[in-house]
Amino acid sequence: MKSKRRRQPFDPKTGRAVFTPVLRATGERLDLEVDYASLPHSRALGFHGQTQDLKSGKWYAVYGKECGIPGCNCDAWVEEIAAPAKATAKRSASD
């Protein structure tokens, strides 16, 4: 039986990581590809920062949440937000 090889969440060649948070509005688990260096890292509850899905271009606010193990906050909620002013200015300057 052939086993499926698990895809690594971080690609050191591109600096991109797979990020699978839960969309707060629908409860749907998303499959985002983000820039690892700019991804907010924390295992605490509450707001952590913003990140952009590099596949779709959408921006998300990232919040910590419990994963299902009491006291473990390794999961994340996200809410879709408008692009930050700094990101919009960079994009229009490069056009």
C-alpha positions, 0 to 999 in steps of 0.5 A, a space after each residue: 500500500 502506497 502511503 501519502 507523503 505529508 506536505 510540509 507546512 513551511 517551504 524554505 525555498 519560497 518562505 511560504 507556509 500553509 496556515 489553516 485557521 478557522 474563519 470566524 464568520 462561518 466556522 469553515 477551516 481555510 487553507 491559506 498560503 502566507 509569508 512565514 516571516 510576517 505571520 503573527 506567532 503566539 500561543 495566547 488568546 486574543 488579537 495577534 496581527 494581520 496576514 495576507 493569503 498569497 493565493 487569493 490576495 485577501 487580508 485576515 486579522 488573526 486571533 488565537 483560540 483553543 484547539 479542543 485540548 483545555 488550556 491549549 491555544 494553538 489554533 487560530 480564528 481569522 476575520 477577513 479585513 480590508 487591505 491595510 493602507 501600507 499594503 495598498 500604498 506599496 501595491 499601487 506604487 509598484 503598478 
